[in-house]
Amino acid sequence: MAYTIGIDVGGTKVLGGVVDELGKVLATERQDTPRQGGSALTQTIADIARALMAKHDIASVGVSAAGFVSSDRKTMLATPNIADWNGVNLDAELTQLIGLPVIIENDANAAAWGEAKFGAGQDQDHMMMLTVGTGIGGGIVVNGALYRGAFGTAAEFGHMRVVPEGHLCGCGARGCFEQYASGNALLRHAREAINASPEIARNLLSRGDGTVAGLTGKAITDAAREGDPVALAAFNTTGQWLGAGIATLSVILDPACVVIGGGVIDAGEILLKPTREALERTMPFAGKHPYPEIIAAKLGNEAGLVGVADLARL
């Protein structure tokens, strides 16, 4: 049996894995992400692929990375967080380096496909995934197929504007969804509550360096699990924004389920409960039609790797 390789490019590491037809990861290789990006990063991907190819019969390779990918899945159109990769035809460069067919995919799309085929969204022909981390990414499955849009850049949910002239986003617009419902937004909500009432935040601040600036998402999650009121309030605010945004997206896409992934989902029901409540409260035509099910992702950090390996097989 010929397997496929999935390679997930992250900010600190490049992780590759051999994946079988059932989505099982059989072997992995990891290297640090070169800070200079560009050709050094392309070479790192090729080195990982060749190391895995030396031990397994491989038919093709998929690469997932944050950024805009062309609709033919060959070129990185824009990579805001990776240096010197804008406009690079990775398909051509990697095919020359490793000698196998290559496809490129946006990391959130790859994760969504992984969850749709082998994870929380399995057997759902109409599924939406939101990856809630530093920002918000997304992916859409329609009629059992990944939806990319006319130019390959669909499902950038994090940049849906929800507050006119709201917080400035890294994309250059104001009021984007991820400014209110992401991991960074969770930190902002907690810091605003602390600044408003410092006396109730001693427990939360004691988990870091004692300062508001030193607060971390993990500290907020740990405190929320233990019932800290400030931490729970921050998650509630984040969930309210997340649920309202999902309600808006559901009117457009009508998914059967919405899978929530990314680092913030480590909080589980602490985030999902207020998200569901906000969805039900803000859904247009509430009570007139079924709501999508909101569930936690299952594949964790391997979702993108598994998803893009399967896409390379199609």
NURO-271254 format. One record per residue (C-alpha): residue in one letter; residue number from 1; x, y, z. Coordinates in nm, 4 decimals. Example, Ala and Ser with C-alpha at 12.3 -4.5 7.8 and 13.67 -1.06 7.14 Angstrom:
NODE	rest	nr	c1	c2	c3
NODE	A	1	1.2300	-0.4500	0.7800 .
NODE	S	2	1.3670	-0.1060	0.7140 .
This chain:
NODE	rest	nr	c1	c2	c3
NODE	M	1	0.0000	0.0000	0.0000 .
NODE	A	2	0.1276	0.3466	-0.0913 .
NODE	Y	3	0.0830	0.6063	0.1804 .
NODE	T	4	0.0775	0.9851	0.1678 .
NODE	I	5	0.2753	1.2396	0.3666 .
NODE	G	6	0.1243	1.5389	0.5383 .
NODE	I	7	0.3512	1.8261	0.6419 .
NODE	D	8	0.2193	2.0993	0.8690 .
NODE	V	9	0.4186	2.4241	0.8755 .
NODE	G	10	0.3875	2.6060	1.2073 .
NODE	G	11	0.5482	2.9128	1.3553 .
NODE	T	12	0.8049	2.7146	1.5547 .
NODE	K	13	0.8082	2.3670	1.4016 .
NODE	V	14	0.7569	2.1814	1.0758 .
NODE	L	15	0.5928	1.8452	1.1439 .
NODE	G	16	0.5611	1.5720	0.8825 .
NODE	G	17	0.3832	1.2404	0.9069 .
NODE	V	18	0.3124	0.9279	0.7035 .
NODE	V	19	-0.0648	0.8761	0.6995 .
NODE	D	20	-0.2664	0.5746	0.5895 .
NODE	E	21	-0.6120	0.5706	0.4299 .
NODE	L	22	-0.7818	0.5564	0.7705 .
NODE	G	23	-0.6107	0.8738	0.8908 .
NODE	K	24	-0.3645	0.6933	1.1172 .
NODE	V	25	-0.0219	0.8562	1.1543 .
NODE	L	26	0.2382	0.5823	1.1127 .
NODE	A	27	0.5607	0.7821	1.1524 .
NODE	T	28	0.6656	1.1445	1.2048 .
NODE	E	29	0.9612	1.3740	1.1437 .
NODE	R	30	1.0042	1.7186	1.2969 .
NODE	Q	31	1.2372	2.0142	1.2442 .
NODE	D	32	1.2417	2.3707	1.3722 .
NODE	T	33	1.0889	2.6281	1.1389 .
NODE	P	34	1.3683	2.8396	0.9834 .
NODE	R	35	1.3141	3.2001	1.0847 .
NODE	Q	36	1.4255	3.3292	0.7465 .
NODE	G	37	1.1464	3.1372	0.5709 .
NODE	G	38	1.1795	3.1354	0.1916 .
NODE	S	39	1.4033	2.8742	0.0322 .
NODE	A	40	1.5323	2.7566	0.3713 .
NODE	L	41	1.1793	2.6619	0.4753 .
NODE	T	42	1.1106	2.4945	0.1411 .
NODE	Q	43	1.4284	2.2894	0.1843 .
NODE	T	44	1.3257	2.1907	0.5376 .
NODE	I	45	0.9941	2.0580	0.4054 .
NODE	A	46	1.1772	1.8617	0.1361 .
NODE	D	47	1.4206	1.7169	0.3918 .
NODE	I	48	1.1336	1.5966	0.6110 .
NODE	A	49	0.9542	1.4430	0.3131 .
NODE	R	50	1.2675	1.2622	0.1935 .
NODE	A	51	1.3382	1.1254	0.5418 .
NODE	L	52	0.9898	0.9752	0.5548 .
NODE	M	53	1.0078	0.8548	0.1933 .
NODE	A	54	1.3232	0.6584	0.2740 .
NODE	K	55	1.1271	0.4280	0.5054 .
NODE	H	56	0.7814	0.4122	0.3455 .
NODE	D	57	0.6210	0.3721	0.0037 .
NODE	I	58	0.4815	0.7229	-0.0584 .
NODE	A	59	0.2500	0.8256	-0.3441 .
NODE	S	60	0.2187	1.2012	-0.2848 .
NODE	V	61	0.2790	1.4832	-0.0381 .
NODE	G	62	0.0520	1.7526	0.1064 .
NODE	V	63	0.1750	2.0692	0.2766 .
NODE	S	64	-0.0401	2.2888	0.5010 .
NODE	A	65	0.0586	2.6414	0.6035 .
NODE	A	66	-0.1059	2.9596	0.7242 .
NODE	G	67	-0.1751	3.2006	0.4408 .
NODE	F	68	-0.3610	3.2381	0.1134 .
NODE	V	69	-0.3210	2.9441	-0.1260 .
NODE	S	70	-0.4083	2.9614	-0.4951 .
NODE	S	71	-0.7216	2.7782	-0.6091 .
NODE	D	72	-0.5111	2.5223	-0.7980 .
NODE	R	73	-0.3273	2.4443	-0.4696 .
NODE	K	74	0.0149	2.5173	-0.6131 .
NODE	T	75	0.1178	2.8657	-0.4994 .
NODE	M	76	0.1384	3.0496	-0.1665 .
NODE	L	77	-0.0238	3.3783	-0.2644 .
NODE	A	78	0.0446	3.5545	0.0661 .
NODE	T	79	0.1944	3.4416	0.3959 .
NODE	P	80	0.1660	3.7177	0.6585 .
NODE	N	81	0.3669	3.5242	0.9187 .
NODE	I	82	0.6243	3.3514	0.6967 .
NODE	A	83	0.9066	3.5529	0.5449 .
NODE	D	84	0.9899	3.5419	0.1741 .
NODE	W	85	0.7150	3.2982	0.0704 .
NODE	N	86	0.4709	3.5338	-0.1008 .
NODE	G	87	0.3964	3.4238	-0.4575 .
NODE	V	88	0.6138	3.1123	-0.4310 .
NODE	N	89	0.5071	2.8146	-0.6439 .
NODE	L	90	0.5711	2.5495	-0.3806 .
NODE	D	91	0.4304	2.2747	-0.5983 .
NODE	A	92	0.6979	2.3289	-0.8631 .
NODE	E	93	0.9834	2.3786	-0.6151 .
NODE	L	94	0.8980	2.0810	-0.3945 .
NODE	T	95	0.8208	1.8483	-0.6852 .
NODE	Q	96	1.1684	1.9182	-0.8175 .
NODE	L	97	1.3248	1.8551	-0.4758 .
NODE	I	98	1.1410	1.5345	-0.3833 .
NODE	G	99	1.0152	1.3925	-0.7136 .
NODE	L	100	0.6556	1.3298	-0.6051 .
NODE	P	101	0.3218	1.5053	-0.6707 .
NODE	V	102	0.2618	1.7847	-0.4175 .
NODE	I	103	-0.0469	1.9825	-0.3132 .
NODE	I	104	-0.0527	2.2944	-0.0941 .
NODE	E	105	-0.3405	2.3829	0.1388 .
NODE	N	106	-0.4273	2.6507	0.3920 .
NODE	D	107	-0.3715	2.5128	0.7431 .
NODE	A	108	-0.7266	2.5770	0.8676 .
NODE	N	109	-0.8731	2.4139	0.5555 .
NODE	A	110	-0.6482	2.1127	0.6108 .
NODE	A	111	-0.7538	2.0857	0.9762 .
NODE	A	112	-1.1207	2.1125	0.8795 .
NODE	W	113	-1.0821	1.8315	0.6276 .
NODE	G	114	-0.9007	1.6166	0.8835 .
NODE	E	115	-1.1854	1.6611	1.1318 .
NODE	A	116	-1.4451	1.6015	0.8592 .
NODE	K	117	-1.2898	1.2743	0.7433 .
NODE	F	118	-1.1499	1.1280	1.0637 .
NODE	G	119	-1.2500	1.3439	1.3619 .
NODE	A	120	-1.5404	1.5257	1.5230 .
NODE	G	121	-1.7159	1.6038	1.1931 .
NODE	Q	122	-1.6969	1.2527	1.0538 .
NODE	D	123	-1.9969	1.1531	0.8403 .
NODE	Q	124	-2.1222	1.5135	0.8217 .
NODE	D	125	-2.1632	1.6312	0.4618 .
NODE	H	126	-2.2186	1.9921	0.5723 .
NODE	M	127	-1.9667	2.1002	0.8320 .
NODE	M	128	-1.7932	2.4177	0.9415 .
NODE	M	129	-1.4783	2.4352	1.1535 .
NODE	L	130	-1.3367	2.7285	1.3439 .
NODE	T	131	-0.9799	2.7097	1.4712 .
NODE	V	132	-0.9689	2.9411	1.7712 .
NODE	G	133	-0.6138	3.0276	1.8677 .
NODE	T	134	-0.4163	3.3498	1.8447 .
NODE	G	135	-0.6664	3.4435	1.5743 .
NODE	I	136	-0.9561	3.2561	1.4136 .
NODE	G	137	-0.9191	3.0395	1.1058 .
NODE	G	138	-1.1800	2.8260	0.9398 .
NODE	G	139	-1.2814	2.5659	0.6908 .
NODE	I	140	-1.6066	2.4672	0.5174 .
NODE	V	141	-1.7210	2.1268	0.3951 .
NODE	V	142	-2.0197	2.1352	0.1580 .
NODE	N	143	-2.1750	1.8187	0.0137 .
NODE	G	144	-1.8783	1.6229	0.1444 .
NODE	A	145	-1.6173	1.8384	-0.0312 .
NODE	L	146	-1.3857	2.1101	0.0961 .
NODE	Y	147	-1.5038	2.4512	-0.0214 .
NODE	R	148	-1.2211	2.6861	-0.1255 .
NODE	G	149	-1.4021	2.9622	-0.3152 .
NODE	A	150	-1.3265	3.1186	-0.6525 .
NODE	F	151	-0.9727	3.2242	-0.5622 .
NODE	G	152	-0.8872	2.9613	-0.3000 .
NODE	T	153	-0.9242	3.1976	-0.0037 .
NODE	A	154	-1.2678	3.1098	0.1389 .
NODE	A	155	-1.3460	3.0636	0.5111 .
NODE	E	156	-1.1308	3.3421	0.6551 .
NODE	F	157	-1.3886	3.3673	0.9309 .
NODE	G	158	-1.1635	3.5612	1.1647 .
NODE	H	159	-1.1843	3.8666	0.9405 .
NODE	M	160	-1.5619	3.8898	0.9238 .
NODE	R	161	-1.6349	4.2369	1.0624 .
NODE	V	162	-1.8598	4.2231	1.3691 .
NODE	V	163	-1.8050	4.5689	1.5244 .
NODE	P	164	-1.7992	4.8744	1.2955 .
NODE	E	165	-1.4838	5.0758	1.3732 .
NODE	G	166	-1.3936	4.8305	1.6495 .
NODE	H	167	-1.0499	4.7071	1.7551 .
NODE	L	168	-0.7794	4.7339	1.4870 .
NODE	C	169	-0.6932	4.3943	1.3400 .
NODE	G	170	-0.3632	4.2774	1.1964 .
NODE	C	171	-0.5317	4.2525	0.8557 .
NODE	G	172	-0.5735	4.6320	0.8533 .
NODE	A	173	-0.9500	4.6390	0.9101 .
NODE	R	174	-1.1326	4.7256	1.2307 .
NODE	G	175	-1.3819	4.5183	1.4245 .
NODE	C	176	-1.2869	4.1722	1.2946 .
NODE	F	177	-1.4379	3.8633	1.4567 .
NODE	E	178	-1.1022	3.7400	1.5873 .
NODE	Q	179	-1.0534	4.0607	1.7837 .
NODE	Y	180	-1.3449	3.9521	2.0075 .
NODE	A	181	-1.3612	3.5708	2.0003 .
NODE	S	182	-1.0023	3.4376	1.9743 .
NODE	G	183	-0.7337	3.3408	2.2224 .
NODE	N	184	-0.5937	3.6920	2.2083 .
NODE	A	185	-0.9451	3.8243	2.2704 .
NODE	L	186	-0.9759	3.5984	2.5781 .
NODE	L	187	-0.6628	3.7648	2.7173 .
NODE	R	188	-0.8043	4.1102	2.6426 .
NODE	H	189	-1.1346	4.0302	2.8138 .
NODE	A	190	-0.9503	3.9068	3.1244 .
NODE	R	191	-0.7172	4.2065	3.1359 .
NODE	E	192	-1.0061	4.4505	3.1006 .
NODE	A	193	-1.1872	4.2836	3.3919 .
NODE	I	194	-0.8720	4.2949	3.6047 .
NODE	N	195	-0.8122	4.6624	3.5300 .
NODE	A	196	-1.1729	4.7393	3.6215 .
NODE	S	197	-1.1631	4.5470	3.9533 .
NODE	P	198	-0.8038	4.4589	4.0560 .
NODE	E	199	-0.9124	4.3417	4.4003 .
NODE	I	200	-1.0986	4.0375	4.2625 .
NODE	A	201	-0.8108	3.9229	4.0409 .
NODE	R	202	-0.5473	3.8247	4.2975 .
NODE	N	203	-0.5900	3.4516	4.2388 .
NODE	L	204	-0.5633	3.4864	3.8614 .
NODE	L	205	-0.2622	3.7191	3.8720 .
NODE	S	206	-0.0810	3.4895	4.1151 .
NODE	R	207	-0.0629	3.2251	3.8413 .
NODE	G	208	0.1726	3.4400	3.6348 .
NODE	D	209	0.4324	3.6979	3.7233 .
NODE	G	210	0.1788	3.9044	3.9150 .
NODE	T	211	0.1203	4.1533	3.6355 .
NODE	V	212	-0.1644	4.1928	3.3881 .
NODE	A	213	0.0858	4.1865	3.1001 .
NODE	G	214	0.2223	3.8517	3.2182 .
NODE	L	215	-0.1140	3.6759	3.2087 .
NODE	T	216	-0.1343	3.3722	2.9769 .
NODE	G	217	-0.4185	3.1804	2.8168 .
NODE	K	218	-0.3176	2.8643	3.0039 .
NODE	A	219	-0.3353	3.0486	3.3362 .
NODE	I	220	-0.6859	3.1716	3.2539 .
NODE	T	221	-0.7936	2.8204	3.1537 .
NODE	D	222	-0.6500	2.6618	3.4688 .
NODE	A	223	-0.8144	2.9269	3.6869 .
NODE	A	224	-1.1485	2.8857	3.5111 .
NODE	R	225	-1.1419	2.5098	3.5768 .
NODE	E	226	-1.1089	2.5900	3.9468 .
NODE	G	227	-1.4001	2.8347	3.9373 .
NODE	D	228	-1.2129	3.1657	3.9356 .
NODE	P	229	-1.4804	3.4309	3.8627 .
NODE	V	230	-1.2594	3.6571	3.6503 .
NODE	A	231	-1.1397	3.3697	3.4337 .
NODE	L	232	-1.4917	3.2335	3.3928 .
NODE	A	233	-1.6180	3.5788	3.2968 .
NODE	A	234	-1.3459	3.6095	3.0313 .
NODE	F	235	-1.4476	3.2742	2.8818 .
NODE	N	236	-1.8141	3.3706	2.8988 .
NODE	T	237	-1.7493	3.6934	2.7068 .
NODE	T	238	-1.5392	3.5100	2.4490 .
NODE	G	239	-1.8069	3.2409	2.4121 .
NODE	Q	240	-2.0803	3.5027	2.3706 .
NODE	W	241	-1.8922	3.6603	2.0807 .
NODE	L	242	-1.8078	3.3205	1.9329 .
NODE	G	243	-2.1667	3.1984	1.9441 .
NODE	A	244	-2.3018	3.5188	1.7916 .
NODE	G	245	-2.0510	3.4926	1.5080 .
NODE	I	246	-2.1406	3.1298	1.4460 .
NODE	A	247	-2.5080	3.2287	1.4313 .
NODE	T	248	-2.4301	3.4762	1.1533 .
NODE	L	249	-2.2206	3.2226	0.9630 .
NODE	S	250	-2.4898	2.9570	1.0055 .
NODE	V	251	-2.7484	3.1753	0.8339 .
NODE	I	252	-2.5187	3.1798	0.5300 .
NODE	L	253	-2.3779	2.8258	0.5302 .
NODE	D	254	-2.6407	2.6187	0.7200 .
NODE	P	255	-2.3969	2.3563	0.8545 .
NODE	A	256	-2.5132	2.0468	1.0412 .
NODE	C	257	-2.2299	2.0880	1.2881 .
NODE	V	258	-1.9635	2.3382	1.3837 .
NODE	V	259	-1.6349	2.1953	1.5077 .
NODE	I	260	-1.4279	2.4169	1.7358 .
NODE	G	261	-1.0534	2.3527	1.7386 .
NODE	G	262	-0.7366	2.5424	1.8214 .
NODE	G	263	-0.5687	2.6073	2.1539 .
NODE	V	264	-0.8667	2.7699	2.3259 .
NODE	I	265	-1.0727	2.4488	2.2987 .
NODE	D	266	-0.8563	2.3015	2.5761 .
NODE	A	267	-1.1102	2.4684	2.8067 .
NODE	G	268	-1.3813	2.2355	2.6753 .
NODE	E	269	-1.7312	2.3073	2.8035 .
NODE	I	270	-1.6109	2.6221	2.9807 .
NODE	L	271	-1.5988	2.7743	2.6321 .
NODE	L	272	-1.8555	2.5615	2.4509 .
NODE	K	273	-2.1435	2.6165	2.6943 .
NODE	P	274	-2.1608	2.9989	2.6595 .
NODE	T	275	-2.0974	2.9581	2.2858 .
NODE	R	276	-2.4040	2.7351	2.2480 .
NODE	E	277	-2.6116	2.9691	2.4645 .
NODE	A	278	-2.5156	3.2691	2.2504 .
NODE	L	279	-2.5909	3.0776	1.9302 .
NODE	E	280	-2.9414	2.9959	2.0504 .
NODE	R	281	-3.0036	3.3503	2.1748 .
NODE	T	282	-2.8768	3.5340	1.8653 .
NODE	M	283	-2.9741	3.2950	1.5856 .
NODE	P	284	-3.2039	3.4689	1.3341 .
NODE	F	285	-3.5431	3.2998	1.3039 .
NODE	A	286	-3.4725	3.1288	1.6377 .
NODE	G	287	-3.6862	2.8205	1.6923 .
NODE	K	288	-3.7960	2.8092	1.3296 .
NODE	H	289	-3.5273	2.5662	1.2099 .
NODE	P	290	-3.2613	2.3279	1.3519 .
NODE	Y	291	-2.9468	2.4716	1.5068 .
NODE	P	292	-2.6066	2.3332	1.4118 .
NODE	E	293	-2.4431	2.1137	1.6734 .
NODE	I	294	-2.1354	2.2770	1.8310 .
NODE	I	295	-1.8689	2.0226	1.9235 .
NODE	A	296	-1.5001	2.0118	2.0168 .
NODE	A	297	-1.2381	1.8957	1.7678 .
NODE	K	298	-1.0877	1.5503	1.8256 .
NODE	L	299	-0.7608	1.5360	1.6314 .
NODE	G	300	-0.5735	1.8085	1.8175 .
NODE	N	301	-0.2408	1.9164	1.6695 .
NODE	E	302	-0.2480	1.6358	1.4108 .
NODE	A	303	-0.5638	1.7622	1.2350 .
NODE	G	304	-0.3808	1.9661	0.9711 .
NODE	L	305	-0.1201	1.6996	0.9051 .
NODE	V	306	-0.3816	1.4240	0.8684 .
NODE	G	307	-0.6122	1.6430	0.6632 .
NODE	V	308	-0.3564	1.7602	0.4113 .
NODE	A	309	-0.2199	1.4047	0.3728 .
NODE	D	310	-0.5698	1.2889	0.2817 .
NODE	L	311	-0.6179	1.5814	0.0429 .
NODE	A	312	-0.2936	1.4793	-0.1293 .
NODE	R	313	-0.4536	1.1397	-0.1860 .
NODE	L	314	-0.7657	1.2762	-0.3612 .
